[in-house]
Amino acid sequence: MKTAAVLFDNKNIPDSSPVDSFIKATVDKLNKFTDDIYFLSDKTADGVKNIKFGTAREFFDFLTEKFAGAEVLLLNAYSPLLDVKSLAEMLDEHRRLVFDYTYPENLPQGLLPEILSADVAKFIRETIPANAPLPRSNFRELFESDISSYDTNIFINPSKLIKYRVHFIPDNLNDYLITREIAEKHGTDMDIAAIEALISQNPGLIRKRPTYFEIELTGERETGFFPEGGGDSEMKPADLKSILTSIAGFSHAPVVVFGLYGEPFLHSAFGEILEILRGFPDMRFLFESRGILTSFVPAADALKLPNTEIIFDISASDPAGFAARKKPRSALLPPSEYQTLTDKIRSLEPKGRVYPQFTRTPDNEKELMRFYDTWKDYGDRIIVRKPDTFGGILDSLRVVDLSPIERHPCLHLKHDMFIRADGAVQLCREDYSRANPMGNILSGGIEACWEKMNAAYLVQWKGDYANPPLCAGCDEWWVFNF
């Protein structure tokens, strides 16, 4: 049976980052399994044929016409750690049991491909929108709702690598640096088990750069979900520009959230804030509103930027519940009105970048289903989140502890950075009182703050989850943002 591979040119790293060795290692490995290799890109690479399509339908047409009776491996072009041993097993299962589609379950990207029998491509083509773009990560997302219509095989590997929330492709600067270090120092011939063993012996290997930042633009917040304290601090626009410049140089194109604890749309110079954001088009910006806005003009203006999204924490399904939980701390701020807020949220465009949120507590648990009914037309953009307990201080807000039984090192310490309005960096979001300062990004620089966080991360690999004491009562260590 003829076998081909299609490599996707998906990466999100600085243009100066070399990847030629990545694609060469990928192609060399695939040559042992395939008759033809195609590179879906404008770029060229040795040993592969270039193809280019604008939509997923055009791509499925190509598979149907070019590879009748063949099987096609689909993977990122920059997968130097592709596990050839597991790939051979995966191909054997796919062929021997005559599957239409095989994909790996619970594994980071870059270790194994998807396998598609080309003869089913014409059927998949008819089930997707005409203008559906080519996916960035996997093809399953294109036809997942119809996946039961095909003979699908889930390739299982016992590895627990997925819990580290890293991928072995250059999908962000952190993953790129991890993959490059493994390839350069340990070679590209390791199988999945060997990679897992390497990381367990060298935990610092998978902590290179933050991929997620939360920035406090203002300190104004409501009374319902936070400990006592907090003020009316506000970040200077010039400081924000300096911070974003540092982030861009250190992490390239991460997700940046404006909120932390405060209402970002109450910033007194919000127009200046948006002008600064225009200078960083490669970043993904997310505003998390506390629902205590005095005007919706800032929110509407924010959505005019193509790389912004907004979460509105409503956490109620009626005026009484909203009034009880969303009373501003500052007596100078007028309380928001539930119906006005919900009407204004619904009027925002584009709706696809607006997310209604419900922070679930024992006090509002009974309202959750009504909240779903109210916002059901927002589909999978409805967010239901657990409350922050701030290391156990506010345990009374927690409905249930969803933490896994077996604790592992904190994902926030590995991926996230939290920056207050004055530029101070704290250990994590749960460090509400700043008991564990990590420096100041404005005066000490981003690298020094990130390096200081490393000590708390590494000590958890030794099984110490009470140093600092904040971590002992935490139930956030397993939650992954981006």
RAPE-V69683 format. One record per residue. RES is the residue in one letter. D_CENTER is the distance of its C-alpha to the mean C-alpha in Angstrom with 1 decimal. Layout:
# RAPE-V69683
res: <RES | RES>
d_center: <D_CENTER | D_CENTER>
This chain:
# RAPE-V69683
res: <M | K | T | A | A | V | L | F | D | N | K | N | I | P | D | S | S | P | V | D | S | F | I | K | A | T | V | D | K | L | N | K | F | T | D | D | I | Y | F | L | S | D | K | T | A | D | G | V | K | N | I | K | F | G | T | A | R | E | F | F | D | F | L | T | E | K | F | A | G | A | E | V | L | L | L | N | A | Y | S | P | L | L | D | V | K | S | L | A | E | M | L | D | E | H | R | R | L | V | F | D | Y | T | Y | P | E | N | L | P | Q | G | L | L | P | E | I | L | S | A | D | V | A | K | F | I | R | E | T | I | P | A | N | A | P | L | P | R | S | N | F | R | E | L | F | E | S | D | I | S | S | Y | D | T | N | I | F | I | N | P | S | K | L | I | K | Y | R | V | H | F | I | P | D | N | L | N | D | Y | L | I | T | R | E | I | A | E | K | H | G | T | D | M | D | I | A | A | I | E | A | L | I | S | Q | N | P | G | L | I | R | K | R | P | T | Y | F | E | I | E | L | T | G | E | R | E | T | G | F | F | P | E | G | G | G | D | S | E | M | K | P | A | D | L | K | S | I | L | T | S | I | A | G | F | S | H | A | P | V | V | V | F | G | L | Y | G | E | P | F | L | H | S | A | F | G | E | I | L | E | I | L | R | G | F | P | D | M | R | F | L | F | E | S | R | G | I | L | T | S | F | V | P | A | A | D | A | L | K | L | P | N | T | E | I | I | F | D | I | S | A | S | D | P | A | G | F | A | A | R | K | K | P | R | S | A | L | L | P | P | S | E | Y | Q | T | L | T | D | K | I | R | S | L | E | P | K | G | R | V | Y | P | Q | F | T | R | T | P | D | N | E | K | E | L | M | R | F | Y | D | T | W | K | D | Y | G | D | R | I | I | V | R | K | P | D | T | F | G | G | I | L | D | S | L | R | V | V | D | L | S | P | I | E | R | H | P | C | L | H | L | K | H | D | M | F | I | R | A | D | G | A | V | Q | L | C | R | E | D | Y | S | R | A | N | P | M | G | N | I | L | S | G | G | I | E | A | C | W | E | K | M | N | A | A | Y | L | V | Q | W | K | G | D | Y | A | N | P | P | L | C | A | G | C | D | E | W | W | V | F | N | F>
d_center: <38.1 | 36.4 | 32.9 | 30.7 | 27.3 | 25.1 | 22.7 | 19.9 | 19.5 | 15.7 | 14.6 | 13.0 | 15.3 | 18.5 | 21.4 | 23.5 | 21.5 | 23.7 | 22.5 | 26.0 | 26.3 | 23.1 | 24.4 | 27.9 | 26.9 | 25.0 | 28.1 | 30.6 | 29.0 | 28.9 | 32.5 | 33.6 | 32.3 | 32.5 | 35.3 | 33.2 | 29.9 | 28.5 | 26.1 | 24.3 | 24.5 | 26.9 | 27.0 | 29.5 | 29.4 | 32.3 | 33.1 | 31.0 | 31.9 | 30.0 | 29.0 | 27.3 | 26.3 | 24.9 | 23.9 | 23.1 | 26.6 | 28.2 | 26.5 | 27.7 | 31.1 | 31.1 | 30.4 | 33.1 | 35.7 | 35.1 | 34.4 | 36.6 | 36.9 | 34.3 | 31.0 | 28.0 | 25.3 | 22.0 | 19.6 | 17.9 | 20.8 | 19.6 | 19.7 | 22.4 | 21.8 | 22.4 | 24.5 | 27.8 | 29.3 | 26.7 | 26.7 | 30.5 | 30.2 | 27.6 | 29.9 | 32.9 | 31.5 | 30.5 | 34.0 | 36.1 | 34.8 | 34.5 | 31.0 | 29.6 | 26.0 | 24.5 | 21.0 | 19.7 | 18.2 | 16.0 | 15.8 | 13.3 | 13.7 | 16.7 | 19.1 | 20.5 | 20.7 | 21.2 | 24.9 | 26.4 | 30.1 | 30.8 | 33.4 | 30.9 | 29.1 | 31.6 | 31.0 | 27.2 | 27.9 | 29.9 | 27.2 | 24.5 | 24.9 | 27.0 | 24.6 | 21.4 | 19.6 | 18.9 | 15.5 | 13.1 | 12.1 | 14.9 | 18.0 | 18.0 | 15.9 | 18.9 | 21.4 | 19.8 | 22.0 | 25.0 | 24.2 | 27.1 | 29.4 | 29.0 | 30.0 | 26.6 | 26.3 | 23.4 | 23.9 | 23.5 | 23.2 | 23.8 | 21.3 | 18.9 | 16.7 | 13.6 | 13.7 | 12.9 | 9.3 | 10.4 | 11.6 | 15.0 | 14.6 | 14.2 | 10.8 | 10.3 | 13.2 | 12.4 | 12.4 | 15.3 | 17.3 | 16.9 | 18.1 | 20.8 | 22.2 | 22.5 | 24.2 | 26.5 | 27.6 | 27.6 | 27.9 | 26.2 | 28.3 | 26.6 | 25.8 | 22.8 | 25.0 | 26.0 | 22.5 | 21.7 | 25.0 | 24.3 | 21.2 | 23.0 | 25.8 | 23.7 | 20.8 | 20.4 | 19.7 | 15.9 | 15.5 | 15.9 | 13.9 | 11.5 | 8.0 | 7.9 | 11.3 | 13.2 | 16.5 | 19.6 | 21.6 | 24.2 | 25.3 | 26.6 | 25.4 | 26.9 | 28.8 | 27.2 | 24.2 | 24.9 | 27.6 | 30.6 | 30.3 | 28.3 | 29.9 | 29.9 | 28.4 | 27.0 | 25.3 | 27.5 | 26.3 | 27.5 | 25.6 | 22.3 | 23.2 | 23.9 | 20.7 | 18.5 | 20.8 | 20.3 | 16.5 | 16.9 | 19.3 | 17.5 | 13.9 | 14.6 | 11.8 | 9.0 | 7.6 | 10.8 | 11.7 | 15.5 | 17.0 | 16.7 | 20.0 | 21.8 | 22.2 | 21.0 | 23.4 | 26.4 | 26.3 | 29.8 | 28.9 | 25.9 | 27.4 | 27.3 | 23.6 | 22.8 | 25.1 | 23.2 | 19.8 | 21.6 | 22.1 | 18.4 | 17.6 | 14.9 | 12.6 | 10.4 | 12.2 | 11.8 | 15.0 | 15.4 | 19.1 | 21.3 | 23.6 | 26.5 | 26.8 | 30.3 | 29.6 | 27.1 | 27.9 | 25.1 | 22.5 | 24.2 | 24.4 | 20.7 | 19.9 | 22.3 | 19.9 | 17.9 | 14.6 | 14.6 | 13.6 | 15.3 | 15.0 | 18.6 | 19.3 | 22.6 | 23.0 | 26.4 | 28.2 | 31.5 | 33.1 | 34.4 | 31.2 | 29.4 | 32.3 | 32.3 | 28.6 | 28.0 | 31.0 | 30.3 | 31.3 | 33.3 | 36.6 | 36.5 | 33.6 | 34.8 | 33.1 | 30.9 | 32.4 | 30.4 | 31.8 | 31.5 | 27.9 | 27.0 | 29.2 | 27.7 | 24.1 | 25.3 | 27.0 | 24.0 | 23.1 | 21.0 | 20.2 | 17.2 | 15.3 | 16.7 | 15.5 | 18.2 | 17.4 | 19.7 | 19.7 | 21.7 | 24.8 | 28.3 | 29.7 | 27.8 | 27.1 | 29.9 | 28.4 | 25.2 | 26.7 | 28.3 | 25.1 | 23.7 | 27.0 | 26.8 | 23.4 | 23.5 | 23.6 | 20.0 | 19.1 | 15.6 | 14.6 | 16.5 | 14.6 | 16.6 | 15.6 | 17.7 | 19.5 | 19.2 | 22.4 | 22.3 | 23.3 | 25.6 | 27.5 | 26.6 | 26.8 | 28.8 | 25.9 | 24.2 | 25.1 | 24.2 | 22.6 | 19.9 | 19.3 | 19.9 | 23.5 | 22.9 | 21.2 | 19.1 | 18.1 | 15.7 | 12.0 | 12.0 | 14.9 | 13.1 | 10.0 | 10.9 | 13.9 | 15.8 | 18.5 | 21.5 | 23.6 | 26.1 | 23.6 | 23.8 | 20.9 | 21.0 | 19.8 | 17.0 | 16.6 | 19.3 | 21.8 | 23.2 | 26.6 | 25.4 | 27.4 | 25.4 | 25.3 | 23.5 | 25.4 | 25.0 | 22.9 | 25.7 | 28.6 | 27.3 | 24.4 | 20.8 | 21.6 | 24.0 | 21.7 | 19.0 | 21.9 | 23.4 | 20.3 | 20.7 | 23.8 | 22.3 | 19.7 | 22.4 | 24.8 | 22.7 | 23.0 | 26.7 | 26.3 | 26.8 | 24.6 | 27.1 | 27.0 | 26.4 | 27.8 | 24.8 | 22.8 | 25.6 | 25.0 | 21.2 | 19.3 | 15.8 | 15.6 | 13.9 | 11.1 | 7.5 | 5.3 | 2.3>
